[in-house]
Amino acid sequence: MAEAAKYNGSEGAVVPAEGHGAVAPAAGTAVIATDAVQNPGLPPHRKRVTDLDPKVEKRAERTVYTLFYVSIAGSLGAVLAYMFFPIESGDLWDIRLHTMFVGVGMTLSLLAVGIGAVHWGKAIMADHESIDERHPVPSDSATRAEAVEVFTLANEESGFSRRSLVRNSLIGALIAFPLPGITLLRGLAPQDQDPVTLLKHTMWEEGIRLARDTGGYGVGGAIRAADVTIGSVFHVVPENLSQATNLLDEKAKAVVLLMRLEPEKLKERDERKGWSYDGIVAYSKVCTHVGCPVALYEQHTHHLLCPCHQSQFDVTDEAKVIFGPAKRPLPQLPITVDDEGYLVAQSDFQEPVGPSFWERLK
Amino acid sequence: MARAKKNVSKSGRRHPLATVALVAVGLLVTGVAYTGFSQTTATAEVDLSSPATIEAGEKLFAANCATCHGMQAEGTVDGPSLIGSGAASVHFQVGTGRMPLAFQGPQGMVKPVQFTDEQTLQMAAFVASLAPGPGLPDSQYLQGDGDVANGATLFRINCAMCHNVAAAGGALTEGKFAPSLIGVGADHVYEAMVTGPQNMPVFSDANITPQEKADIISYLKYIEEKPAVGGLTLGSIGPVAEGLFIWIIGLGIIVAFTVWVTAKSN
């Protein structure tokens, strides 16, 4: 069989199937057509330039071992770079040089050995085609009979089929086994808080002063109405934010943007006329689309732009949506001034802040 | 060979490259002369309250600005009133080249500065004389020696949403944009914060104190001077530039490599 295949139009050897007592594969249920396409065999073997020209072969060999030497140089270079480009000074240039040269060394070491190995395999190594026959998948009948015998014996001796109570109770135990794990996993989530209640209320209450946001956990000074000039924008958090138990969660709901416009430019409905103070308005910073902070305030056009999906809100018209995927205007925080001139909230937001959720209007 | 060379010089003909050399010399001379003559000296010791300065500024204003802003800066259909804008806004707008405006549009663009520093200060003095407004910043806040960490925090809270965390600039709506702050002078940064040019909000000294403005300026100088530790910044605009690089160049190289590995040697 191997002899015949050898002259199958190729110089490649055909490796016969080994092991499992080479049984010819069964035809199964395949339809054998009489005019089936004949196996064309392998295409004629094409000699490479390295097979034909010994000088080219020498050059390829040189390339390969040079690449391997370059790889050695790269590895050593990376070690030397690690030693001779120290970063103890903390200076950014030192760090940049260090990472660059260590990286170049490591890249060179890996890349050169890879390219060299691939080039060796393609250009220099023997490249005649050979075929490995796939051996038949099913085992021979003696082995199969043996396997069946083993299973039957195991069944008889353990009594798995016969003793139904034992078997069924085992299946029941295995089903019940993961239940404590699942229950305890649920226990990792907050237990005693209703997310709907949490989302509906923020830290803002009557009398809480508006304070500057100084980033992270910080709360800056309270803001006077006189500080807010026309065209300015303040980033605001509640003054008592530092007393919150989950500070960052509460901050994420309570952030507010404070702006001042000319009072005649504000279009307010009657119920909301008391919510602004002398042209100063406060809106929630949390976008009603997916929750990004809407802080890009355009002073002349009075538009607020959300950078994430480009929803635009018109501050003169109750932060109504004028463009983009948001569907609801930004909630307005009712503000007024206390007797010392500081801006204070009149109450919490009259609707939940941020994106819509199922129970939002309940 | 020597004979051919002798022939060329004896015939009296010009070398074929003589014209090119002459044009090159002419360009060089013109360029040097232009740069030599057009150096605007920045040494301007101008007293903003002296009547001479204000009068000079008024003349410049009438010649260059009054068409859109009115003869007494009271504003026209084409330009807003400048009464109350103060010296800071004039120094910023004229000093960065935005004014005189080249065309009406969503945003006034930065152009080559048309006036010398002295002339800018004269116009600033004139506008400042009309009504009280934000004045030029105190030089102690422009040194760039403030608290860089605090400046970075303030920048992230108040500025980064429009100008990008690395101050590379960003887009706004309908053709407007927040420009890059890299390479902008400290005085112009301060004046822009205090006056709120075009659609930028006003960050008065009650919102961001002068020392906090100095900290922000220090942060901007820091990121301007320091090298980016991660290598090429690709404009510091984040995922778009980096994604373009990786998807086209990075993936292209990987695909090319894969094709080479699996191809037969020739």
Interface residues (C-beta under 8 A of the other chain):
Chain A: R46 R48 V49 T50 L92 W93 I95 R96 T99 M100 V118 K122 A123 D127 D213 T214 G215 G216 R224 A226 D227 V228 T229 I230 G231 S232 V233 F234 H235 M259 P293 A295 L296 Y297 E298 Q299 H300 T301 H303 L305 P307 Q310 Q312 F323
Chain B: T153 L154 R156 I157 N158 M161 C162 G170 L172 T173 E174 K176 G196 Q198 N199 M200 P201 V202 F203 S204 A206 N207 K226 P227 A228 V229 G231 W260 V261 A263 K264 S265 N266
